């Protein structure tokens, strides 16, 4: 099976912009109204995580993917995810922080917020506008075990990549 990732995060957090960057599409992101399956990526509406009534949609969609990206906007002071939300989705987890180059970005806060959501795994710090950290995500999605991912992070020694445990 070809690996596929689902991106979940709040409204305006940068999910569609990240998807476009990962697919090499140079276009303005549009508001996602429903699930969007595009090659190896599933983009989800932010409302799916912001409203617990939609959690079942996230759980059902997770059956179609091998990896889940938990996306945190570096300019947001809050997380849209319940604590340890990743425990409910038995897939390989990847944290992604967006907008690290924004004037109000707080990358340390965003990292801490993701660490409350994910039990373990890589966290990639990104800017889609400056193309920072983006190149680290697709290779992570090709890996099939947490051990492989941990070794990938160790081998890269990148300022945009950490392994949280």
VENURRA-V427884 format. One record per backbone hydrogen bond with DSSP energy under -1.0 kcal/mol. CO is the residue of the C=O (numbers start at 1). NH is the residue of the N-H. E is the energy in kcal/mol with one decimal. If there is no record, write none. Layout:
# VENURRA-V427884
<<CO & NH & E> <CO & NH & E>>
This chain:
# VENURRA-V427884
<<4 & 66 & -2.7> <4 & 67 & -2.0> <5 & 42 & -2.8> <6 & 69 & -3.2> <7 & 44 & -1.1> <8 & 71 & -2.8> <10 & 13 & -1.6> <14 & 18 & -2.4> <15 & 19 & -2.5> <16 & 20 & -2.6> <17 & 21 & -2.2> <18 & 22 & -2.8> <19 & 23 & -2.0> <20 & 25 & -3.0> <25 & 27 & -1.2> <36 & 43 & -2.7> <38 & 41 & -1.9> <40 & 5 & -2.6> <41 & 38 & -3.1> <42 & 7 & -2.9> <43 & 36 & -2.5> <45 & 48 & -1.6> <46 & 49 & -1.2> <46 & 50 & -1.7> <47 & 51 & -1.5> <51 & 54 & -2.6> <52 & 55 & -1.4> <54 & 57 & -1.3> <54 & 58 & -1.3> <55 & 59 & -2.7> <56 & 60 & -2.6> <57 & 61 & -2.4> <58 & 62 & -2.0> <60 & 63 & -1.1> <61 & 64 & -2.1> <62 & 65 & -1.1> <66 & 92 & -1.9> <67 & 6 & -1.9> <68 & 94 & -2.5> <69 & 8 & -2.7> <70 & 96 & -2.3> <72 & 98 & -2.2> <73 & 76 & -1.5> <74 & 106 & -2.4> <82 & 85 & -1.5> <84 & 87 & -1.8> <85 & 88 & -1.8> <86 & 89 & -1.6> <89 & 91 & -2.5> <92 & 68 & -2.7> <94 & 70 & -2.7> <95 & 124 & -2.9> <96 & 72 & -2.9> <97 & 126 & -3.1> <98 & 74 & -2.5> <99 & 102 & -1.7> <102 & 105 & -1.8> <106 & 110 & -2.3> <107 & 111 & -2.5> <108 & 112 & -2.3> <109 & 113 & -2.5> <110 & 114 & -2.2> <111 & 115 & -2.1> <114 & 117 & -1.1> <114 & 118 & -2.8> <116 & 84 & -4.0> <117 & 86 & -2.0> <121 & 164 & -3.1> <122 & 95 & -3.2> <123 & 162 & -2.0> <124 & 97 & -3.1> <126 & 100 & -2.2> <127 & 132 & -2.1> <132 & 127 & -1.8> <133 & 136 & -1.6> <134 & 137 & -1.6> <136 & 140 & -1.1> <137 & 141 & -1.7> <140 & 143 & -1.1> <145 & 149 & -1.9> <146 & 150 & -2.7> <147 & 151 & -2.1> <148 & 152 & -2.3> <149 & 153 & -2.5> <150 & 154 & -2.1> <151 & 155 & -2.7> <152 & 156 & -1.6> <153 & 157 & -1.5> <158 & 161 & -1.4> <160 & 125 & -2.7> <162 & 123 & -2.6> <164 & 121 & -2.2>>
